Amino acid sequence: MKKKIIVLLSLLCALVMAWSVAPAEESLHGLVARVNDPENPAVYTLATTEYDVMKPAEPYAPGFTELLSKAVLTPADASETPEGEYVVLAFPEEKVRFDFFEGDPEKNYIRQVNPDGTEELFRATLPEDVYITVSGLMSAEATALAEALGIVPGIWAVLPEEGWVLDGIEGSVWQDDRASLELFLEDTDNYKVLIRWGSSAWEMTEWVYACNYDAERQELKAVYVICDNVKYDDKGEEERTVVYEKESEALISLNAEGRVEIRNAGDEALEGKTFEKIAP
């Protein structure tokens, strides 16, 4: 009798442990399975930092849900929760959401946020014969949904109301001898400064600085730079070689003479250079 009780207790403990790690996987799989259920459909939304909350129009995407239903979730410790961007798959009626973190494709973390605010973290894997990762799948689905809804990414950068930075974004070109400088606003909160210096008709050096705008000091602060050597053959085909990629502390601003100057460029070729506006 005592042996039977021990066996029963062991089975009960096993069931409790299995139930404790399975609900999130079953919840995700169950909700995904209901997305295309005509009788009891699960309504979902997608959101990213680029796109606000998006609700798909009928019919739902069967390919997306079919792949996601194959994901195998393994519980992970909350301390492993990564930082950075993620795609949010939410089920408003059930008040449950899943955050699919972008980044390391080997980990593919998913955070489930339950109706009571509690969180669970999982690693997600797809079968080897599936060509895409879980995070890649969610990112691609969000982009496809945005395109289907005719939504374009929002520009989150705060534009200055006046000044040379705004003028640069509108297409200004600045020149210093054989070197040119252009300023672009990326589709995030970053600015890009492109400097080209032609040593001949067939060869040039390009620097691309990724910058943040300091409105108070009216200057761009670079955080990263890529320097390329670009050559062209007699057919006009381009051959590009990376000279270096590194963090940068360059400062780009407008001086008292109304010229753009670059300081702490991190490259002797650019130190002390100033650029005069030539267009438009």
Summary of the structure (lengths in Angstrom):
residues: 280
radius of gyration: 26.5
end to end distance: 93.2
largest distance: 96.5
contacts: 752
relative contact order: 0.09
helix: 22%
strand: 37%
